[in-house]
Amino acid sequence: MTRRSIIIGLAGVVFISAFCYFFDEVIRQGAFISSLMPVAVYGALILFLFFLYPLLNRMGQRLRFSGPEIAFVLCILLLSSGIPGLGLVQYLPTAVMFPHHDVRVRAGWASEDVVSIAPKQMLADVKGDESRALDGYVTGLSIGDKHISPFSVPWSAWTRTLIFWVPLMLTATVALLALAAVFHKQWSSHEQLPYPITTFTKALLPDENGRLAFLNSRLFWIGFFVVFVIQFNNYLLRFLPQILIPIKTQFDFSALMPLAPALVQGAGSGLFYPSFWFPVLGLAYFLPTDVSFTMTITPFIYCTIFGVFASYGIPFRCGRMLGPSLEQSIYAGGYFAIVLMMLYTGRYYYMNVLRGSVGLKTRDQTEAHAIWGMRVFLVCTLLFILQLVLVGLDWQLAIVYTFLVYMVHVVISRMIAETGGFIIGTYVYPCVMIWAFCGTVALGPKTLLTMFLVSTILVSGPGWAAMPFFTQAMKLGDVYHIDLKRLAKWGVIVVVLSMLIAIPCNIYWQYDRGAPSAGWPRATAWYSFENMVEVKQRLRAQGLLETSEALKGWGRYAHLTPDWRQVSAFFIAMAIALGLGLGRLRFTWWPLHPMAFVFLGGFPAIYTWFSFLLAWLTKVAVTKYGGAKLYEQLKPLMIGIIAGSVLGGLLPVLVGCIYYFVAGRPP
């Protein structure tokens, strides 16, 4: 942790936070923070190691970067990666401004006056200059190719809502950072989780002598060039379709669909289009075989069950993300079971940390970063709950809601540590689960809408969420013997800095270019209020609207009307996940992993099963016929495959950026 590594790391944080939206929505060559293994970070690392690092080495010992220095810069960048993109900040402007626009064009919203249900501080204030604040946001204020001045943005329309949202987002995010510090020792040392992405990173960084081990590995370069050439060729095909020949990475077996009607009816059509996801193939090589096997067969099992139920008129999915569905209840049951197993496995350590955090004597020596992490977590959690109560939630609901928010982030973080699965396709909304268990009457429109809006910001992007990045940063710092307590302190600074830069920059770019008219952040902006139309109309038809609006505190529990199908799906999934976990604990031969519930029938599972299958078959064959020696010898090949894919993913971003600044428009 040197001065120059701190300066470079913070400069990178400022750049990512300020320009993430620009790359995502202006240049539009793929998400800048693409996944939980972002090409912006790892692609930049590979470019640095390929070109700049050897040059600095030749210029003298003083300019050479050590492995721990590069690792610290990476840690700082990872700590910021979940903030400015689809993990958090990009949902805020659309969620608080677009409802004012949508109520003008959606008759149902206007007739039910759904926007007035939301607490005022949760939405932007457009009353002063609606034309500039709202219309300028939707269409943009710039003229032609000229950019507007930051002073042209009507900041007064945002002041009230940012005063509410920024502290709420900060307390939740810092609490998750502290929780990552608490979990780190148990996961990395006691349970020996593999952290495959960190394994890949360590293989790239220089050793104690400043030597890059992969430079002299023929297998690394074979894997790297094969994958990079494939991706480079397929990218150039967009510009030279008459000259180049596509190298297919996806295969079409749709002719086999009639043989598996249940699979097709269960939204499993994508399973008949197996494809190579090179980073998945490389990372899965470092996983236990039961994990790869589980990721291979899970989508087939789930989609078949889905299809059988659908054939009997019992759909697993509903028409919107923020609505109760059997599928989301199944996901939530699996998530809940994973948290229970995780807490049970580490109960002794976590209890020691908790005792130490409140000043009680611990039975074993406990790390300072974990104790302070628990203290910060408890304080931030209390502040988060207090803010929810101040905005109108009952304290009982606020506690349950907070637990469910943390549950989602903890399970995703566990997944990145245990499987390296960097793309998430399952969504669990805390508000939806509380709705399913309590019913509409017990909650009422205002309480539901409040939880919907908070969920829109905090859990709409599990595949880019902040806590998995915190988890990776902690592990990488530990590998290079960086003081984790100091790293966590820097993490707080990075989170605050990134958020305070990213929010105004997002708002600026949207007023400059116009807010996105499509995409995930735009879609999530209307889910909450669309639900309110149905909720109010249903309650009014039942004659219960006034009753639901008057209920508070413990009085709600006398009017519980659970959706028993959702509740049953939750507990069945929980029981199955607990059974899978128990099987892994009791039997060494047990083939299935409970982390299946993080994937199930989501799109990553549908499209990555073939890569997991290849990795599983490769590892089984290598260990069976070549033993541990051959397994170790092939690691550079897999590292090269991952590196080639990451650099290939960064290529469109770099080309798009250069093209934009030369031509003045995206390619």
Steps between C-alpha positions, in 0.01 A plus 500: 500500500720782366421862426503449125271196522253706705511789252459272196220306669305813594553646151353181358203528735435857385521394133269199539248697704493800265492317166325169566166635376673664203639166384174317571242734346687741274762283330287184549760236423414282797477568871816654645448306822394199298450246779645393832821452302504838322700531180573863589707386798644167392544602137694808611712277725591275208590795278719642777680170554549436127632842399569751776638273773792361292584855389509626860721207597754596235504859621631405843425351837336817635228500235423131530166415659496213747227240518350643823490850347309382194276289724416804714407704193278213387341482846417871488349466152297196604370682807355765270375274221159428651409866547475699172353238267203267494577385853364813665518859375359464147158404641467814711440781245247305293316371807446844653436706183327283240182441709417870449523442124321164495198630692437737208490222241347209694128544559487244781768683696318831465159361595637340817741790569769246588788749503346684795517180709879511518660701781601833347868465585523178299429676170648801323328836539393630158251765609735796464587469129339184368594566141870522572521252788281227352478553124867595488582178683299283261614657173830663599597867516791498256473644150665299227836357597576765759509392863318702763668664795463324837340824622221455244368197688200595720660370820226652715260231377732235641603651832214367713512144371881475511496611864289191565657246264872567539512429878278194452720359226818582690392332824386187315818479290739565789312238705559248220869595486527442875318168462752392234777568754316288758450203267845503342696293753232233528463463125863522391680321785255286695290376209776534237270627226678502162449865387574409136508860373763588760692187399500628142615845614784362711624294206539819297673723754881508539670289764742617771774550240280704269477216249181431305474123505256477210738668253705183464204262489426366154164363617396844624568660163324220313187547709523877481549535125241238402227671702606857421520430125152347507350801678700751294391336175135494604517866603659607169222310325267787592703732275627255236219247447593447135862413574515304826346167591328471840646254746196358669498462875137394514337189354143441392331182623148640476400204282500295821238719669204275409667221700477703822171696501504549878844656479386742229180589682706569810689786330790268420526566127840660551638168622489380140749770399815400691780753481857557609533754781877501521542667842249254648691211346828626644373590847304177541825305462596626847171394662412175676341261252169490689455874439559471124276193480224683688522801271475265201188304591310758709336689210380173344340383824345836579363570151351151482318553831399846382357352180308223677332753729428730206327214318259477794430873493732596787743762367825565684539853364279806501499786254718738703808483719347675803204265524456179702591188305579141582841539338604789723371315808711199399806720462433666837458164675833384361671824598360479853621141537849597383515775762384258772767245403765767478418637846482150647836400354674810635293542817798467735710759318215745446402481866859577599501801269169622641623462856818689421309778325295580813799482734450149638784252538547274199578131527761514223712776356296692245631729227471874555349559156218255576420656838499852363305377199230365728484829690466703182243253368284529811513881500426532127220245523340694783527821297355330192202368696449842658489664157241248384289573808527876443372461145193309621580130549405337830809397693391135491484503119821704477693232690367216284556700184859583598577134569369399157707769326813375673404140420501570127842666507657244733390204286633659182829571676517143621438386146789706359731356766385142459429468127642807325166535320531862394163530323179481704157437349285442808321790665367507855316817598449535878185704446343224290572233760353712781198562277458126438518416872287788631249571226380825349254601773752474783753721322301759310604706196742745666699236689522282191610788278765610750651151504472473121696821447777407743523155341524654154817682605665239724430157348412547132857423391624186678736427212686826565441537875755661729553233765643231266763754395575572866542126557745467211697804618532354851630170367748661261626727777542202731694303238751786473514560876336842487371616838129424467397750765671778303356364177150513649558861607606585148189315385277743690683794340467341155127430544428858607721649227358280226140566595545877531660510154282245321159641596549855365688368196213263416252784533718730289540251215125436496418870473771533236402206278149424625402227743493140373168412337563127528713260699490354847523825705216646293283191544549488877382862525139411425462155661430645845222734390347253256445273800324781683231526233410135550529519880270800537242368257490160670473643850230743392300220337524302825401802707828479693696799368431726798564215743839417346605865502415535870689193626824553692746305714377182660150568368612380158545145625130461572435546127761265355389328180803305375517371146527136597631389162792739536556404863492128414747549215731689737508226763524215249801666336652568841460135599658378175794739534554396863490138387765565237717675756458218751591248233826685431585502870422132556616326181825553311344364181204740505476647146274806544569840652240733659647795308284370215225726637700808404480388134207260442315615186656845468652596167863442618415142587327451165796626300799387708409138572704376204814679618457355848455156341823533302687618809360212704590239237846653458576497870366147552704367206816687599494393865409142411754437227769760569476549874580810701815568297316539169228702672761750619671506160176599323423793729691751280285393204183586691647828624580587139145418390358733765748777418429480128128521562530796737721698262268410215211638703685828556572542129153635399515754782841629388408509131167664576669765712757583231232505229280731705771758559612490135160489328291670769250215518494139621581229245 
